[in-house]
Amino acid sequence: MSSSHISRRVLLSLNPRRIPASICPVSLISPSKNFSQRLLPSSQVQSQTRSIQTAADATKIPKGDVPSDPEQHFTVNLDPEYYQAYKCDPPSLELPVTKSALVEMYRLMVTMRRMEMAADSLYKQKLIRGFCHLAIGQEAVSVGMESAIEPDDKVITAYRCHPFAVLRGGTIKGVIAELLGRQQGMSSGKGGSMHIFTKSFFGGNGIVGAQVPVGAGLALAQKYLGQDDKYASFIMYGDGASNQGQVFEAFNMAKLWNLPAVFVCENNLYGMGTSSARSSSNTKYFTRGDQIPGVQANGMDVLSVHNACKYAKEWTTAGKGPLLLEFITYRYGGHSMSDPGTTYRTREEIQHMRSTNDPIAGLRNRLLESGVVEESELKQIDKAAKAEVDVAVEEAKKSPEPDPKKDMWTDVYFKGTAPRSLRGREKEEVHYYSPEECAGHPTKPVVIS
């Protein structure tokens, strides 16, 4: 089964545990009496304004509720402290699941992390040049979202786009080859880490916040084509882009035109090296849409993400207009490979999140404790994921580099749209053309010698 395959016939869920209030941006619901006991010492974090739950393995699945048939549904309940809603009701806490779907979610998260770990290694070997933004720690967002939507839904994001590219129809080899700058990369080796696309995934965009109005345009196209009752556009951005003026402009137009737009703030708590509390007067990003309702959810649990994305799609395709989602998540590495990630947060904070809130470990623990799978099966999945990524890396390394005499000139303009007075549309064209010289030549301009 390929890494891009996800069963779309089921909804997934389980219960996550609470997260240290000192690491998270917003308080969801009044914490229980034991909540404060899980807080990190104040010396370990820079901001004391955060409190939300992002643990991944608190609620257990009773063994008696798990059927032997891997395709048979059973229901589990999400923790009510998982969600906070603004101007709307929160998602339902009851969710049907199957054993096979849970295992597939685990497999995909493990595979995506293996791919990102391989990219980390290749960068350190100086085989990947330029920018490289990794999503290690944030796998629950991409896998959870993709399991809740359809191929004809649209997704657009900024950095940390590699898992989305694979899950939206790409391949691990295609992503790695792109990072290596090879011809068989998903953008022919010319896009790199931030500019990877598929037919249903619109990037990967390098300008902070610029993808948000483009995403609103995708939603406008869906409405124009009469698809707004079936499909939605998931428009992702980070907490670091949340203060961009164009983000609020996109909110306004989406609400004004009642577009099927789901704006998704992937809040990993730091915009580059700046904590959200230092850059935003209101860190409750799900409330910043003004007239647009919003939902905040635990982004460290793949099932929470799945449930929220399903809810969001149902909301907007029902004609209710746009919706904001905020996923509280965490990146283990720095903003990019050139950032150690430890100058603005402590190693203790990072280790705490790894040890108590890891999305893969959390799901793994629940699968084992509930008897969904045996440990030997999960070990086999881990082994197979590593082998799949290793093969993809070796194949990507064998891909040739772009041919500067040919590939430089391709895909610059869509066919027929190049300005007629511009040189360089073909590799043979080395002279400028004036508008006067182009006149009277509808198919090809005259070369000026």
N, C-alpha and C positions, 0 to 999 in steps of 0.2 A: 504494500500500500504506500503510495507516495506521500511525502510530507505535506503536500498541499491539499490532501483529501481530509475533509472533516465531515462526519455524519451530521446532516442538517435536519434529521427527522426527530431529534430529541432536544429537550431543554435540560440543562444541567444545573445542579446546585448542591451545596452543602453549607455548613456553618463555619465561619471563621472566628478567630479569637480577637480580643481587643488589642489595640496597639498602644504603645507608650504615648501619653498625651504630649510629652515634650518633643516628640518627633513629628507630629502631624499638625496640619494647618487649621482644622476646624473641629469643634466639638459637635458630634452628631446628636446624641441624646444624652440625658443625664447619666453619667457613668455609675456603675454599680459600686458597692462599698469596697470590693476587691480591686477595682480599677486602678486606684492610686498606687497600689502596691507594685504595679508593673512599670511605673514610670522610671525613666533613666534619671540618674543624678543630674542636677541642673548644669554641672560643669561639663557634661558630655555633649551639650547642644548649644547652639547660639541663640535660638529663639524659644521663648517659653509660651508662645501664643498658639501653639498647635495642639490639637487633641482630636484624634479620630482613630477608629479601630482598623488596623490593616494586617492583623495576624491571619494566618492561612489555615490553621488546623484545630481551632478550638472545639467545634461541635463534632461529636462522633456520630457515626452511622450505626444504629443498632443492628447487630448481626441478624436478628430475626426478621428484619425488614428487607433484607437483600435476597432477591430471588436467584435461583440457580441459573435460570435462562438469561444469558447475557443481553438479550434484546427486550426483556420484559421490564416495563416501567415500574418504578417505586418512587414514593414521594418523600422528600426531606424538607425540613423547614429552615429557612435562613434566619439568622439572628436579627431581631428588629433594630439593633444598633448598627447594622450594616449600612443603612441608608439614612439620608436626610433629604427632605424634599422642600422645594421653594415654589409656591403658587401651584402645586399639583400634589396628588397623592403619591406616596412612594410605591415602588414596585411590589408586587405580591411576594410574600415570603414563602409560599408553597411552590415547589418546583419538582416536576417529574424528571427522573434520571434513569439511565440504564447503565449496566456494568460496562458494556462495550464502549459507550460514549465517554465514560469517565476515564477508561484506559486510553482511549484515543487522545483525549485532552492531555493526559500525562505524557504520552509519547511525543506529541507535538511540542510541548514545552521543553522537554529534554532535548529534542532535536534542534530546536531554535537556539537553545543555550550552547549546545555543542558547536553550532555554526558560528556563533559570536565568539566563542572561545578560540576557534580556529582563526578567525579574523584577528583577534588580539595577538595570537602567536605570529601570524604572517606580518603584522605591522611591526612587531618587535624584531623580526628578521629583516626588516627594511624591504620587504617584497610589496607591501602596500604603502604607497606614497600619498601625501596630502591628508585631507581630513578623513577621519574615521570615527563615527559616533556609534557606540555599542549599546544594546538594550539589555545587558545582563542584569537580571533582577526585575525586569519589567515584562517578562514573557506572558504573564497572565492577561495583560491588556490585549495584545495582538491575538492570542489564541482564543481568549474568551469572546472577543468581538467577532472574529471570523466564524465562530461556531454558531453565532446568533443571527447572522445575516446571509444574504444570497449573493451569488456571483454577479448579478445585475445591479446590486447596490453599489454605490460609489464610495471609495475611500481615498482620502488625501491627507498627507501629513508632512512633517518637516524632517528633523533628524531622527536617528534611531529607527530607520525604516526597513532594515533588512528583513526582519521576520514578516512584516506585512507583505513585502514583495514576494516572498516564497508562498505564503498562505493565500495570496490573491492570484495564483496561477503561475508564478515563477518557479525557479529551481534553485537548489543550494549551489550547484555548479555555476549557474548564471550569476548569482549574487557574488560569489567568491571571484569569479573571472572578472566581473565588473570592478571589484575592489582592486584587483591586480592590474587593471587597465588592459585587458585582453579582448580580442575580437569577439569571442563567444560570451562576453558579458552581456547582461540584460539591456544595457544601453550601448552595446558595441565597444565597451571599454572607454567611452568618452564622457561618461557621467560621474562615475565614482560613487562614493558612499551616499551622497545626498541626492543623487539624481537617478533613481532607479524606478522604472515604470513597467506596468503590465496594462492589458486592455481594460482591466477593472480597477487598477490602482494608479493614481495620478501623481505619484511621487510622495516622498522624497523631494523637498524644495529647500534651497539654501538660504533664502532671504527670510529673516525672522518675521513670522506672522503673515507673509505674503500669500501663503497657500489658503488662508481663510476666506478672503473674497473670491478666490478662484473656486473654492469648494462651494460657496454660495451660488456661483455660476453653474456648477454641476447640478445643484438642486433646482435652479431655475430651468435648466434644460429638461430635467425630468418632468417638471410641471408643464412646460411648453409642449412636450411630447405626450402628455396625458398619462404619464407613468407614476404620478405622485401618490396614487392610491395603492401602489404595489411596491415601489422601491424608494429608498432614502439615500441621502448622501451623508456620510460620516466624515466630518471636517475636524481634523485633529490639530491641536496646537499645545504648546507647553505653558507652564506657569510663567516662564520667561518671556513669552510672546503676548501674555494676556493684557498688557498695558499698551499695546500697539493701537493706534487710532483706527487703522483699517479693520481691526477685529470688531470694534464697536460699530463701524459703518456696515460691516457685513451682517451683524446682528440686526441692525435697523432695517436693512433691505429685506432680509429673510422674513422678519415679522411683518413688514409692510405688505409683502407679496404672498405671505402664508406659504412659504416654501417647505418642502420635505427635507429640512436640514437638521441634522443632529450635530451640534457643536460639542466637541469632546476635548476638554482640558485634561491632558495627561500630566498631572501635577506630581513631579518627582521631588518637589520641595526646594529645588535650587535651579535658578536660571544661570547657567554657567557656574560662577562661584558666589552668587548672591542668593541668600535665602529669600523666600517669598515674603517673609515678614518685613524685610528691609526694603523691598521694592514695591510692595502693594499695600495701599491703605486698607483694602478689603481683600483678605485672602480667602474669603468664601466665594471662590470663582463661579460656583454653580448659581450664585445669586446675582451675578453681574450682567445678566441679560436684560435687565429692566422689565419689560413686559413679557419676556420669554421665560417660561417656567424652567426649573432646573432640578437635578438630582445629583447628590454626591454619593459616591460608593467606594467601597474597599477595592482598590486596584491591585492588591497583592493576592487576591483569591480569584482564580480563573472563573469560578462559578458565580461569584458576585458580578463580575464583569459581564458574563454571558447573560445573566438575568437582567441587568440594567440595559444592555444593548437591545435585547429583545423588547423590553418595555418601551424604549425610546423609538424603535422602529414602529411598533404598534401605535404609539402616540401620534407620530407625524404622518404615517400613511392613513390614519383615520381622519385626516383633514384638520387636525388641531394646530397645525403650524409647527414651527421649529421648537427644539428642546435643547437645553444645555445638560451635558453630563460632565462630571468631574471625577476622575479616578485618582485616588491618592495612592501613589506608587513610590518606588525608590530605585535609583540606579546605584549599583555597587561601585562602578568605576567613576572616573571623572567625566566631565562634560564631553571631552573627546580624548583620544589616545595621548594627546600632548598634555593633558591635565591629570596630575596624580590624584586629584580629588580629596586631598587630605589637608589642604591649607585653609579651608573654610569650614571643615567639619572634622571631627576626631575619628581616629581609627576605631575607638570604642563604639561610636555611634554606628559606623558601618558594620562592624562585627555583630553588634546587637541585632540589627535588621537581618543580617544573614542567618543568624542562629535562631531567631524567634519568628521571623515573618517571611521566610523564603517561600515563594509560590509553588515551586516544585516539591520541596521537602514537605510543605504543608499538605498538598494533595496526596503525596506518597504515604504519609503517615495515616491519613484517613482511609485510604484504600486498603492498607494492611490491617488497621485496627478493626475495620468493619467486615473484613473477610471478603472484600470484593475481588481481590487477587492474592496470590501467594507471592512471597518475596522473590522467589526464583523467576517468576514471570516478569517482575519489574527489572530484575537484574538483566534479563535477556533483552528487554526493551532498551535499557541503558547501553548495553553492548552493541545492539543493532544500530542505535542512533550514532554512536561513535564511528562505527564502520561506515555508515552511509556518508557521514561528513568527511571522513578521511578519503574515501574514494572520490567524492566531489572535489575536494581540494587538489588531489593529484591530477584529475582531469582538467581542472581549471588552469593549473600550472602549465599544462601542455598546450593550451590554446595560444595561437600566435598573437603577437602584438599588432595593433592597427597599422595598416599600410599608409604612411603619410602622403603618398602620391595618389591615393584613392579615397581612403576613409575620411580624410580631412574635408573633403568636398561633399560628402553625403549627409543627408538629413539636416541641412542647414535651413532650407525652406521647404515647405510642403509644395509638391509639384504644381507649377503654374502660378505660384504666388510671389516669386522673387521680383524685386523692383527691376524694371527693364534697364535702368541706367547703371546697374550695379555689376561690377566684375566679380569673378570668382564663383559663379553658379555652377560652372564645370571646370575641371582642372586645366583644360586647354585655354580657358579665358583668362588672359593676364593683363588686359587693358581695360581702362574705363570706357564707358559708353555715355555719350551725352544724350539727353532727351531728344535733341534734334536728329541725331544719327539714328535713334531708335524709331523715329516716326516713319511710317510707311513700311515697316518690317514687322508684321504681326507675329511671326513665328520665331525669328532670331535676329538680334540686333547686328549691326555692322561693326566689325572689329576696327578700331581706330589704330592705325599703325604709327 
